[in-house]
C-alpha cells in the first residue's frame, strides 16, 4: 500500500480535508459562543410588565 506512487497525495488530501473541516467546526463553535454572549447582554423581556401585549 505505501508503495503506491499516489499514496502521499491521498494522505495529504485526507489530512487537508480533516484540517479544513476541523477549522470550519472550530469557527462555528467560536461564532456560537460569541452570539451566545451577545444575546446574554439583552434583558429578558418575556415577563416584562412594561412591554405591551402583541
Secondary structure by P-SEA (a helix, b strand, c coil): cccccaaaaaaaaaaaaaaaaaaaaaaaaaaaaaaaaaaaaccccccccccccc
